[in-house]
Amino acid sequence: MTETAKKKRGMPSSFTILLLLLAIVAVITVVISGTSGGAVTAARLSDFFTAPVKGFADALPVCLFVMILGGFLGMMTETGALDNGIAVLVKKLKGNEIMLVPVLMLIFSLGGTTYGMCEETVPFYALLAATMMAAGFDPMVGAATVLLGAGCGCLGSTVNPFAVGAAVDALTGVGIEVNQTIIIGLGAVLWLVTTAISIAFVMSYAKKVKADKGSTILSMQELEAAEEAHGKAASEVTKDVKLTGRQKGVLIAFAFTFVVMIVGFIPLADLNEGVANFFDAGAVYDADGNAITQGWSAIITGLPIGQWYFDEASTWFFIMAIVIGVIGGLSEKKIVDTFITGAADMMSVVLIIALARGISVLMASTGLDVYVLDAAANALAGLSGVIFAPMSFLVYFGLSFLIPSTSGMATVSMPIMGPLAAELGFAPEVMVMIFSAAIGVVNLFTPTSGAIMGGLALAKIEWTTWVKFALKLIVVLSIVCAVILTIACVMI
């Protein structure tokens, strides 16, 4: 009785946590504005109140993507293909369900290290929460598979244009040459080591929950919410489920939709022109890489495969939602009603993303982010490599709460931190990976990340529960990254 009462005592919601953080940031700007020499402007009361609105405007492409995604997933649910497909998959894996964890985490990590898969993972939280529940685990296993998989990939970025790409560009802009081979090699070490550790961590928890449902870290409220949201798919596993011809067609379209979305974000033309042309069939390019004839992607979304961002992805999901409704045999009215209902179900997720972005907007508008960065860089001057690397990691760790955007952090910080490293005789490539690893670790749990807060909301997991679950792993990953980067700083 005591344990049940304890579990029913809820923690603060994501909205409350984010509002408190927003208030704390506003107070900090007021406190230090008088001693910052004009570098930081004190946040006014109006700045505090308008930050969520401005955050919504700043994150509008992501918010719209999530709403359209809701309509898309609603269409999938209405056809019955998703629930039955999960049931069939789990039945085929009977006895080997645990293998879903390493396989999927490795796939997500590949997306992270190559193109910075982050916001794009939001659709998978609800899907994998349902899949893992059906497989006998809990929603936390699904959320961890997505978040830690893609997160460790981003942590060890190799060719990720939003992290190492933006950082290299920023360094080149201030006259510092960078060796890409060193970045790719060091990034691969960080990526593979941290991914392996995370896979072992999630599999250990999954086995424990599979053996004893009472060992779940989730509260009663979270379990009830997850059951309401994802329980239907899990219950289908106990039935003798078979896929109809229409449902098989829907699942093929579903898989095709996600493959195209993922490929659409990867800068294929920079990696391999032949691969880019394969996915964007119909496109013909001249010697300078300019399109003479537009491929199918540019005709539909306005941009070729490999140049997509959220507007193009939203367009693609909107189209495929309608296609899936038609394949599934839904009427015109049912397609419209289902899409609207699915989009409406995502409003809480959208508001969480907007509120999280509002914190970043407030820090940027008051100059707090740049002020803290300058102070940190001054504190690092004159340190030896053995101290410089871990201290730089800690500096970026702290800064990442202020600027959760990898490309934004690279653009703001690299022109300061890169020359500092070069001046002290350290390889700028190592500084790039210190930045990538530190912001990667922080983006495994920071509440200022819209992708994390939105994804956890879809999986019906509170942020405080996620931190409780992942804290030990985050500490281990931080230490491992700091050790690897310190060795690299001394040796390279």
Buried (B, 14 or more C-beta within 10 A) or exposed (E): EEEEEEBEEEBEBBBEBBBEBBBEBBEBBBEBBEEBEEBBBBBEEEBBEBBBEBBBBBBBBBBBBBBBBBBBBBBBBBBBBBBBBBBBBBBEEEEEBBEBBBEBBBBBBBBBBBBBBBBBBBBBBBBBBBBBBBBBBBBBBBBBBBBBBBBBBBBBBBBBBBBBBBBBBBBEEEEBEBEBEBBBBBBBBBBBBBBBBBBEBBBEBBBEBBEEEEEBBBBBBBBBBBBEBBBBBBBBBEEEBEBBEBBBBBBEBBEEBBEBBBBBBBBBBEBEEEBBBEBBEEBEBEEEEEEEEBBBBBEEBEBBBBBBBBBBBBBBBBBBBBBBBBBBEBEEEBBBBBBEBBBEBBEBBBBBBBBBBBBBBBBBBBBBBBBBBBEBBEEBEEBEBEEBBBBBBBBBBBBBBBBBBBBBBBBBBBBBBBBBBBEBEBBBBBBBBBBBBBBBBBBBBBBBBBBBBBBBBBBBBBBBBBBEBBEEBBEBBBEBBBBBBBBBBBEB
